[in-house]
Amino acid sequence: MFLASLSLAQGVDTSKPDPGKLESHLDPVAEDLMRRLYAPGMAVAVVKDGKVILKKGYGFSNVESKTPVDPSKTIFRIGSITKVFTANAALILEEEGKIGLDTDVKKYLNGLKIGGAYKGVMTVRNLLTHTSGLDEFSAGRRSETAAGVKPLKDFLSDRLVARTEPGRQISYSTYGITLAGYIVEDISGQPLSKFFEDSIFRPLEMNSTNLGVVPESRKNDLAVGYTFNGQYNPQPFEYFHTYPASDINSTADDMANYILAHLGGGRFKGNKVFDDSTSGLMHHVQFKNHERLPGWAVGFYETYDNNLKGIEHGGSMEGFAALLYLLPEKDLGIFVASNIEQGRLMSGMKQAVLDYFYPVSSSPDDPEEFAKLKRFEGRYRWDVYCHTCPPDSRGFFPRPFEVTLNNDSTISFFGNRWKPVGHLTFKAILNDDREIFAAFKEDESGNITFLFHGSNAYERVAEEAK
């Protein structure tokens, strides 16, 4: 179900914590998250009420040389946040009357074909809201070298297959946004990298940002991406044929400028970079699978945190993770990037900023009940791996996730809040009539050892478990 486009009000808080003290609030959070998640480096930018109130680097961009992260200089790969920029580029052409959002994409294919039998019309809006119905072919998206990256028309020539009817459901699609990037290139007559540079990067003074291979003059500023298995392992640079979906490199400083433009109705330092109607489309939900579920705007997806409705897009690739979050209603924007692929680091920093400005509760509703529930907090891991295999054996080894305790005496995991309904038993708090339960298991000493949900068991693991 597509929803009408509206510009969101950008209210300014009259009573709020001192933005100048945000850094001292975030520093211990950053230190704790980086320690637990083995993050070598991280950069953070926070924009509030039309100003950049924090830009800070933590740790190292290069572990071997111990080069510190500089938020104005260190370049991170931001992965799928590239999709936001490609959607933005398509809307800039829509402003100029060169693309119609609700026009059949066949008008813009210029020789490309979409396979598969499907009914209805696939529109540009479908491409930008992940409702195109195109199939997702993950294999073969990467090139071994920069020279091996194919032109979009060549790469997409046999990879566009409609799996479901357009506009029927959200299904995250690399190929939908890649096709949108092809249309931007074909209509503008420019490579996407050049269009980004002329229409977005240069007007926003994003002077360290580019699409594709980092310029030779800035190679030393590119953070080294790592994995960690007891030691840091540098990861090679990834090259993508689907570059409109995954290939931008940027700094926290540059991304703060992009946030300023979005929260400022498309204006930056008094100059219009894109229309406020474009930011309105990108900030307002266009489609939901169900009225009670978060949906997709143009380029961003909807999120709910601290009882506030925001929009965001994350990005991850070998050795990197990043998050772009906007809360237009409160004139707040957050960018976080790291040189390790750890999404929990991104979400943890976002949560810390939101907790500083918009805390849900400063103290437990019921301190006694809160204390009783403390024992369920911890890290849990899906119990499907081999406990007796040699340490160097290869195989599926799921990452731990957190069960956290909330001040209203509920616990959170799997994206839901859960209330206690019996001994070791919890029920999910949902916006519908479904009843979903989870249960814990304790040992003879009363220590929590397992979480059971559905037909799966999740073993509680030590804080430092890798």
N, C-alpha and C positions, 0 to 999 in steps of 0.2 A: 504494500500500500504506500504510494508516494504521498508525501506531505508537502504543503505549500511552503514557499521560501519566505522567511521573515528575518529582518535584522534584529539581533538581540541587543537589548539595552546594556549600556556599559556603565553601571552604577559605580559610584565611588564611596567607599566606606567612610563614615564620619567618626567612628570609634573603632580603633584597631590597634594591635600591638605595634610597637615601634619598629618600622622596617630596618632601622639601623642596627637592631639587635638580632636580626635574623641569622647573621653569620655565626654568632656565638651559640645559637640554638642548633644550627645545622652541623657544626664542626664535630661534636661528639657522635652524632648520628652517622655522619660520613665515615668517621674513623671506625666505628663498630661494624658497619656494613662492609666496608672494604676489608677489614680483618676477617670477618666470617666468610666472605665470598671470595677471598683471595684476589681482590681487584688490585692491579698494579697502579692504575691511575684513573682519574675521573675529573670532568669539568662540569660546572653547574652555572646556569644563568637564570635569574628570576627578574621578571618585569612586573611592576605594580603601579597602577594609576599613572600610566604614561611615562614611567621612568625605569631605567635599569637599576634595581636596588641591590643586586648582588651578581658579581661575576667572580668565580673562584676556581682554582685548580687544586687538585689533591693528588698526592703520589707522583708516580713517574710515567712519562710517555714512552720512555725507553728504559727498561729495567737494567740492561747491561751497562749503559752509559750513565745511569741515574740522572737522566734529564727530567727536570720537574715539569709537570703539566702547567702550561700557561693558558688561561682561558681566552686570551686575545691572539695567541699564536699557534697553539697545538691543534692540529687538524685530526678530526676523527671521521671515520666512515659511518654514515648515519643510516645505511641500509634502506629499509622500506619507508622511511620518512620521505624518501624521494618521491613516493606516490603523491604526497601532498603537493609538491611543487609541480608535478605533471598535471594534476587536476587544476591547480592555480593557472598554469599556462593555457590550458584548454579554455578556462573561463575568461582569460584576457582576450583570446580570439573571439569568444562569444560576445564580449563587450564591443568588439569591433565589427560585429555582424558577419564574421567569417565562418562561424560554426553555430549551428542550432542545437541546443541541448536535447530537444525532443525530436530531432530529425533522425531518420533511419541512417544508421552508420554506412549502409551500402552506398550512399551518396559520396562518401569520403574514402572508400577503399582503394580507388585508383588501380584496379587490377587484382587486388587481393580477394580471396574467396573465403567464405565461412562455411565449413562443412557441417554435416549433421542435419537432421531433420528437426526443424523447430517452427512453431507457429508464432504469430505476432510479429512485432517490430522491435529490433534491437536498436536502442538509441544511444547517443553520446552520454546522456544522463545515466543510462544503465552501466556504461563503462566506468563512470566516475563514482558510482555508489555500490559497486560489486554485486550488481544484479543482472549482469549480462547473460548468465547461464553458460558462459564459455568453460570448457574443460580445462583442467590445470595439469600441464605436463611438466613435472619438476625436473626430470632427467634431461640433460642436454642443454640446460639454461646457461651453463658456464663455458667460458673459453679458457684455454691454457695460457694465452698471451693476449696483449692488447691488440696486436695486429690481427688476431683471429676472430675478434668480435665482428659479427656479421651486420650488414645494414638491416634495419628492421624489416623492410619488405622481404628480403631474402629469408630471414629467420622465421618470419610469421607465415610464409607462403604455404606451409603444410602443417601448421600448428593451431589454426583457429577452427575449433570444433565446438559447436553449440551442443551442450549436454542436456540442458533443460530450457524451458520457455523463458525468454527474457522478462524481467520484471516480476517473476514469481516468488523469488526468495533471495536473501543475501547469501552469497557464497564467495568468500575472499578469493580474489582473482588477480594473479600476476598478469595474466594475458589481457584482461580487460583494460588495465591501466597502461600496459605496453602498447596495445592497439591505439589507445588515446594518444600516447606519445608519438606513434607513427602518424596519426592524423595531424597533430601539431606540426610535425616536420613537413608533411606534404603540403598543408595549407599555407604555412608561413614561408616555405622555400628555404628553411634554415635547418641545420642540424639542431637537435634538441639542446645540446650544450651551448650553442650560440644564442638560441632563443632565451634560455635561462639567463645567460650573461647579459643580454641586451635589455630584457624586459623585467627581470627580477633582481639578479645579483648586483649589477652595477647601480641601478637606481636606489637600492637599499644599502649601498656601501658594504656589501658582503664580499670584500676584496680577497678573502682567503678561501672562498667557496667555489667549487667547480664540479662538473659532472665527468666521471671517468677517471683517467689516470691523473694523478696530482702533477702539476707542472714541475719541471726539473728544478726550478728555482726554489720550490717549497718542499722538496722531497724530505729534507731534514726535519721539517716541522710536522710531518705525518707521524702520528703515534704508531708504535708497533703493536699490533694485535696479538694477544696471547691466549693460550689455554693453560690450565694448571693441573698437574697430576703429581704434586710433590715438589715440582719445580716449574718455572715459567718456560713455556715453549712458544717461540715466535711463530706466527702463522703467515703464510704467503698472501700476497695481494690477490684478491678475487676479481675476475673479469666476467661481466655478464652480458649475454646477448639481450637480455630483458632490462637494459639499462634505464628505461623510463620508470622502472619499479624499484630500483635498488642501488643506484650508483653515485650518489652525491657525497662529497667530502666537505666538511665544514668545521667551524670553530664555535665555541659557546658565544663569543663576542658577536659573530655574524648572525647566529641564530636568534640572539636577543633582538637584533634589528628586524628580523623577519617577524618576530612576535609583536614588536612595536607597531609594525605596519598592519598586522591583522587586528590588533586591538584598537587601532586608530582608524578603522574604516578604510584601509587601503592607502593611507597617507603616511609619509615618513619625512620628518623635518619640513613639514609644510607642503611637500610635493606629493601629488597623486601618483601612486604606482599602479594601483588597480581600483576599480569602483567599490563603493561600500556595498553595492548589490552583490559583488563577488564574495566579499567577506561574509555577507549575510547568507549566501548559499552554502559557503563552506562551513559556517557555524551552526546551521540549522538542519535538523534531521530531515532527510528526504524519504527514507524508507525504513520500515521495521518489519521483521518477520512476524511479530506479534505486538499488539499495542502495549503490553506490559513489559516488553523487553527493550534493552537499548538498541538503537538503530544506527544507520550510517547517514552522515551528512555528505557533502562533496569533499572527498579527500580525508576527512576525519571520521572517527567513530565516537559514539556517545558513551560517556562513563558517568558513574554515580559514586562520589566519594564525599564523606563527611556531610551527607544530606544535601550535596550540591551537584548540579548537573553540569558537567564539563565535556570537552571534546579532546581527543588525543590521537596520536599515531606513534607507534613504536617502530624500532628497526633493530634487526640483529643479523649478524653474519659472522663468519669465522674470525674470532678475536675481537669483536666489537658489539656494543649494544648502545642504543640511544632512545630517548623519549622526548616528544614534543607535546606539551599539555597546555590547553587554553581554558580559562574560566572567564569568558567574555562578560558575564553578568557582574563579576567582581573586578574586571579589568586586571586580571592576573594571568601571567604566562610563565611556564617553567620549561627549561631545556636541560637535560642531563645526558652525558655521554661518557662511555668508559671503553678502555681497550682490553676488555674481556667480555665474553658473551654471557652476561648475567642480567636477565630482565628484572630479577628481584632487587638488584641494586638501584635500577631506575625507579621502580615503583616505591621502594623504600624512601628515596630522597623526595619524591613527589609527595608522599604521605606526610613526611616531616614538615614540608612547607605548608601544606594544608592544615596540619595540626597546629602550626604556629599561628596562622591567621584566622582559622575557622575551626577551633577545637569543638568536638561534639560534646564533650563533658570533661570537666577538670577533676572530678573525683567519682569513685564508684557510687552507684545508686544505693547499693547495699554492701557495705564493707565486709560484713560477715560472710555473705554468700560469695562475694568476690574472692575472698581468701580461700574458700573451699574449692573454687574452680581453678585456682592457680595451678594445680597439679596437672591439668590437661594441656597446658601450654607446652610447646616444644616442637621439635622437628620430627617429621614422619616420612617414611619412604615406602612406596609400593613394594610389597613383599613378593617380587617375581624374579629376583636375581639369584645367582648361585652363591650360597654362603661358603661352600667348601671348595670352590674353584681356586686355582693359583692366582695370586695377586695380579700377575701380568696377563691373565687370560682376557680375551676380547669378547665383548658381548653387550647386551642391553643392560645398562646400569642406571636406573632412574634417579633423578635428582631429588633430594629431600624437599619438602614443602613445610611451611610454618602453620601451626595452629596457634592462634593468638587470642588473648582474653580481652574483652571490651569492658568499658566502665559500666555498661548497663547489665553486667553479669550474663552476657552471652559470649560465645566463642565464635571465631571466624576461621573458615577454611573453604577451599573450592569456590570462592566467590560469594559465599552465603554467610549469613549470621545464623547461629544455632542456639536455641534455648534449651536448658535442661528440663526434661520431662519425666525423669525417673533415675534410678540408680545406674550410673554410667551411660545413660541414654540421652540423646539430644534430638530435637526436631528442628528442621530448617524453617526459618522465617521467610515466607514467600508471599508474593502478591496475588496468589490464587488459592484454589482449594486443595491443591496437592498436599499430600502428607509424605514427607521424606525424612527418614530417620537415619541416625548414625549411632554407633555404640563403641565404647572403649572396653578394654580388658585390663585387669590389674593382676599383679602377682601376689604371692602370699604376704608380702610386706606392704601391700597397698600402692606400689609403684605402677604407674600406667605403662603398659608395654605395647599395646596394639590399639589401632583405630580400625573399625569395620564400617564400610560404607558400600551399599549395594552388595555385590558378591565378592568384593575385593577386601584384602587385608593390608594394612599399612603399619609397618613396624616402626616403633619409636626409636630414633637413633640419637647418638651422642651429639652434643653441640658442635663439635669439630669434625664430625664424620664427613669424609670426602665422597 
